[in-house]
Amino acid sequence: MITIQPKSLVLFQGDSITDAGRDYANGEDWGRGYVNFIASWYSAQYPEAGVHFLNRGLSGNRAIDLVNRWDTDCLDLKPDLLTILIGVNDTWRKYDRDDPTSVEDFEVRYRNILMRTRETLPDTPIILMEPFVLPEPPDRLEWREDLNPKILVTRRLAEEFQLTLIPLDYLFQKACALREPSFWSADGVHPTQPGHALIAQSWLKITE
């Protein structure tokens, strides 16, 4: 369990799943996805805590993009709690643009941002969330060959750096046994509102 201290700055980093249509002109906008659900619910439950939530997800980002903007969009902000969800675009670009990211490069880049964060913000708790893909449409199953090793990298880095891991790929697989994949994501990547709520619930369960 991660305890969020009063007046904390809680930062979310990632790709379009985190971005969720946020207004880039408004740095305080949470978007319309899981960050919005988390920030709204937590703020309503603990209004006196004065916790500040920031969404810095950017649509289309891969691990290399986080490396390139990490100083400005993370370290300079000095978050008290950091959450990262990255990896699905490192797989997707292989299939839609013939621009693959090897699992070795993905690990090197992910490790880069974690090491820099540990060096600069040694006391900041970090939550890693697994990248995930759902079998909707069915051709998304082909992505498993590329994405599964990246999921394992995320798990391995969480263990190596002693970070909290939210196993989103596992949780969505369980969810798809209860309702069809299209209920959770229309394209296998971007969650529906119930899908975003599932992510938010998973995050809120490990924080207080």
C-alpha positions as CSV (number, residue, x, y, z in Angstrom):
1,M,0.0,0.0,0.0
2,I,1.3,3.5,-1.0
3,T,0.4,6.3,1.4
4,I,-0.2,9.6,-0.4
5,Q,0.8,12.5,1.9
6,P,-1.2,15.7,2.1
7,K,-0.2,18.3,-0.6
8,S,1.6,15.7,-2.6
9,L,2.2,16.0,-6.4
10,V,1.0,12.9,-8.1
11,L,2.2,12.5,-11.7
12,F,1.0,10.2,-14.4
13,Q,3.2,9.5,-17.5
14,G,2.6,7.5,-20.6
15,D,1.0,7.4,-24.0
16,S,-2.5,8.0,-25.4
17,I,-4.1,5.7,-22.8
18,T,-2.9,8.1,-20.1
19,D,-3.3,11.2,-22.3
20,A,-7.0,10.3,-23.0
21,G,-7.7,13.5,-24.9
22,R,-6.3,16.0,-22.4
23,D,-6.1,19.7,-23.4
24,Y,-2.4,20.4,-23.9
25,A,-2.9,24.1,-23.5
26,N,-4.2,23.5,-19.9
27,G,-1.5,21.8,-17.9
28,E,-4.0,21.0,-15.2
29,D,-6.3,19.0,-17.5
30,W,-6.6,15.4,-16.5
31,G,-8.0,14.1,-19.8
32,R,-11.1,11.9,-20.0
33,G,-9.6,8.6,-18.9
34,Y,-8.2,6.8,-15.9
35,V,-6.3,9.8,-14.6
36,N,-9.5,11.8,-14.5
37,F,-11.3,9.0,-12.6
38,I,-8.4,8.6,-10.1
39,A,-8.0,12.3,-9.5
40,S,-11.7,13.0,-9.3
41,W,-12.5,10.1,-6.9
42,Y,-9.5,10.7,-4.7
43,S,-10.1,14.5,-4.5
44,A,-13.7,14.0,-3.6
45,Q,-12.9,11.4,-1.0
46,Y,-10.0,13.4,0.6
47,P,-10.6,17.0,-0.3
48,E,-8.8,18.2,2.8
49,A,-5.6,16.5,1.6
50,G,-5.0,19.0,-1.1
51,V,-3.3,16.4,-3.4
52,H,-2.3,17.8,-6.8
53,F,-2.7,15.5,-9.8
54,L,-0.9,16.0,-13.1
55,N,-1.3,14.2,-16.4
56,R,1.7,14.3,-18.7
57,G,0.7,11.4,-21.0
58,L,1.3,12.1,-24.7
59,S,-0.5,10.3,-27.5
60,G,1.7,8.1,-29.6
61,N,4.6,8.0,-27.2
62,R,7.0,5.2,-27.0
63,A,9.7,4.5,-24.4
64,I,12.2,6.6,-26.4
65,D,9.9,9.6,-26.2
66,L,9.8,9.4,-22.4
67,V,13.6,9.3,-22.4
68,N,13.7,12.5,-24.5
69,R,11.3,14.5,-22.4
70,W,11.9,13.0,-19.0
71,D,13.7,16.0,-17.5
72,T,11.0,18.5,-18.4
73,D,7.9,16.4,-17.9
74,C,9.0,14.4,-14.9
75,L,12.2,15.3,-13.0
76,D,11.8,19.0,-13.1
77,L,8.3,18.6,-11.7
78,K,9.6,16.7,-8.6
79,P,6.6,14.5,-8.2
80,D,5.9,12.9,-4.8
81,L,4.4,9.8,-6.5
82,L,5.0,8.8,-10.1
83,T,3.0,6.3,-12.3
84,I,4.2,5.1,-15.7
85,L,2.3,3.2,-18.4
86,I,4.3,2.8,-21.6
87,G,5.0,0.1,-24.1
88,V,2.0,-0.7,-26.4
89,N,3.2,1.8,-29.1
90,D,6.6,0.2,-29.0
91,T,4.7,-2.9,-30.3
92,W,2.0,-1.1,-32.4
93,R,4.5,0.8,-34.6
94,K,5.9,-2.6,-35.8
95,Y,2.6,-3.5,-37.2
96,D,1.3,-0.3,-38.6
97,R,4.5,1.5,-39.7
98,D,7.1,-1.2,-39.9
99,D,9.0,0.6,-37.2
100,P,9.7,-1.9,-34.5
101,T,11.3,-1.4,-31.1
102,S,13.4,-4.4,-30.0
103,V,12.8,-5.7,-26.5
104,E,16.4,-4.9,-25.8
105,D,16.0,-1.3,-26.8
106,F,12.7,-1.1,-24.8
107,E,14.5,-2.3,-21.7
108,V,17.4,0.0,-22.1
109,R,15.1,3.0,-22.5
110,Y,12.8,2.1,-19.7
111,R,15.8,1.5,-17.4
112,N,17.2,4.9,-18.4
113,I,14.2,6.8,-17.1
114,L,14.0,4.7,-13.9
115,M,17.7,5.2,-13.1
116,R,17.5,8.9,-13.7
117,T,14.4,9.1,-11.5
118,R,16.1,7.1,-8.7
119,E,19.2,9.4,-8.9
120,T,17.2,12.6,-8.9
121,L,14.2,11.7,-6.8
122,P,15.4,8.8,-4.6
123,D,12.4,9.0,-2.2
124,T,9.6,9.1,-4.8
125,P,7.5,6.0,-4.9
126,I,7.0,4.7,-8.5
127,I,4.1,2.6,-9.8
128,L,4.7,0.7,-13.1
129,M,1.6,-0.5,-15.0
130,E,2.0,-3.2,-17.6
131,P,1.3,-2.5,-21.2
132,F,-1.6,-4.6,-22.5
133,V,-3.5,-5.5,-25.6
134,L,-7.0,-7.1,-25.9
135,P,-8.1,-9.4,-28.7
136,E,-10.4,-6.8,-30.3
137,P,-10.1,-6.9,-33.3
138,P,-8.8,-10.5,-33.5
139,D,-5.7,-9.6,-35.3
140,R,-4.4,-8.0,-32.1
141,L,-3.5,-11.5,-31.1
142,E,-0.6,-11.3,-33.5
143,W,0.9,-8.6,-31.3
144,R,1.4,-11.0,-28.5
145,E,4.7,-12.2,-29.9
146,D,6.1,-8.7,-29.7
147,L,4.3,-7.3,-26.6
148,N,4.6,-10.2,-24.2
149,P,8.4,-9.8,-23.9
150,K,7.9,-6.1,-23.2
151,I,5.4,-7.0,-20.5
152,L,8.0,-9.2,-18.9
153,V,10.6,-6.4,-19.1
154,T,8.1,-4.2,-17.1
155,R,7.7,-6.8,-14.5
156,R,11.4,-7.5,-14.3
157,L,12.2,-3.8,-13.9
158,A,9.6,-3.4,-11.2
159,E,11.2,-6.2,-9.3
160,E,14.8,-5.0,-9.8
161,F,14.0,-1.4,-8.7
162,Q,11.6,-2.6,-6.0
163,L,8.7,-0.7,-7.5
164,T,5.0,-1.3,-7.2
165,L,3.5,-3.1,-10.2
166,I,-0.1,-3.1,-11.4
167,P,-0.5,-6.1,-13.8
168,L,-2.9,-4.5,-16.2
169,D,-2.5,-7.1,-18.9
170,Y,-3.4,-9.9,-16.5
171,L,-6.3,-7.8,-15.1
172,F,-7.7,-7.1,-18.5
173,Q,-7.4,-10.8,-19.4
174,K,-9.5,-11.6,-16.3
175,A,-12.0,-8.9,-17.2
176,C,-12.4,-10.4,-20.7
177,A,-13.6,-13.6,-19.2
178,L,-16.5,-11.6,-17.6
179,R,-17.4,-9.4,-20.6
180,E,-16.4,-9.4,-24.3
181,P,-13.1,-7.6,-25.1
182,S,-15.0,-4.8,-27.0
183,F,-16.7,-3.9,-23.7
184,W,-13.2,-2.9,-22.3
185,S,-11.6,-1.6,-25.5
186,A,-12.9,-1.0,-29.0
187,D,-9.5,-1.4,-30.7
188,G,-7.6,-3.6,-28.2
189,V,-5.5,-0.7,-27.0
190,H,-7.6,2.4,-26.0
191,P,-9.9,1.6,-23.1
192,T,-13.6,2.3,-23.1
193,Q,-14.9,4.2,-20.1
194,P,-15.3,0.9,-18.2
195,G,-11.8,0.0,-19.2
196,H,-10.4,3.2,-17.9
197,A,-12.5,2.7,-14.7
198,L,-10.8,-0.7,-14.3
199,I,-7.4,0.9,-14.5
200,A,-8.4,3.5,-12.0
201,Q,-9.9,1.0,-9.5
202,S,-6.6,-1.0,-9.7
203,W,-4.6,2.1,-8.9
204,L,-6.9,3.3,-6.1
205,K,-6.7,-0.2,-4.4
206,I,-3.0,0.2,-3.8
207,T,-3.0,3.8,-2.6
208,E,-4.5,5.5,0.5
